[in-house]
């Protein structure tokens, strides 16, 4: 009895020490995970020259792989089908650049004249700003010690012209486009080779089945989403360009392509396009009716597309939280710029599918998800605040 009591007393004394050691180990584990996350962010930011073309190539692979598989069923090898698609995509890109070069060049060359027109229209605002500037200068002169302006050599810097800056930006984008096209060809030509190798190196039969299930779910959902949304955005850009041409807007092709591209960013893309078209209409037309007609027409088109076409055509099989969508666009836009914001939603879809198939990540998947189908049916009478993705 005395020996049992002694053992019980020793175990009671050692229990706080064991608990504190476990807490210290948990804190150390959380600290290591935080450092790992910071290291991943640091790598993703400074390695965007490599990771951004790779991400674009993977997304385009999901978009074009069904066509490659269809060609394979027609007895056409995967490398040949991939070459046809990649050459077609490169040709379409070159044609788009050729068609947009002249409108973009004319817009850049007419920028000084447009700015003078804007200055004339905003003459009243300019006078108010000048009055404020003069008042600030007088206050600064009164607040000076000796009432005299400081003597010194004034260095005047001249900024590069707008055309030269645009040309420099285009030259920096071309290597990324070329790398994306080359990576896209190899990914399409390889077919399911990477999936087979990933399954082969995954230990355990259950994990292999889960890997195949996750990969197929990502391919199915992301492929259908990209195909459907690309067609919707192309149609919206085409209709917008036609309507702007009928309204007398200059360079309707340029604005149609802008609308189709920015519409890949939910909420933000349509808002940016609306602001840009409103400013261009204000600088182009003199009558209030012509100015208002441009944003009103675009608003109607985006309302029909966002509230009717996109929910019906994409379906509601994969619901995403609008807050998560907006945060994803902010994050990837900060990390990789405009291109990162454009691909933020597909990346979020991949993360959502991954979280839904991994039990330990289920809480994150629940946060990323939107309303349940019953909740969505109950809220059809109100304005929708989510994006339905399939």
Buried (B, 14 or more C-beta within 10 A) or exposed (E): EEEEEEEEEEEEEEEEEEEEEEEEEEEEEEEEEEEEEEEEEEEBEEEBEEBBBBBBBBBBBBBBBBBBEEBBEEEBEBBEBBBBBBEEBBEEEEEEEEEBEEBBEEBBEBEEEBEEBBEEEEEEEEEEEEEEEEEEEEEEEEEEEEEEEEEEEEEEEEEEEEEEEEEEEEEEEEEBBEBBBEBBBBBBBBBBEEBEEBBEEBEEEEEBEBBBEBBEBBBBBBBBBBBBBEEBBBBBBBBBBEBBBEBEBBBBBBBBBBBBBBBBBBBBBBEBBBEBBBBBBBBBBEEEEBBBBBBEBBBEBBEEBBEEBBBEBBBBEBBBBBEBBBBBBBBBBEBBEEBBBBBBBBBBBBBBBBBBBEEEBEEBBEEBBBBEEEEBEEEEEEEBEBBBBB
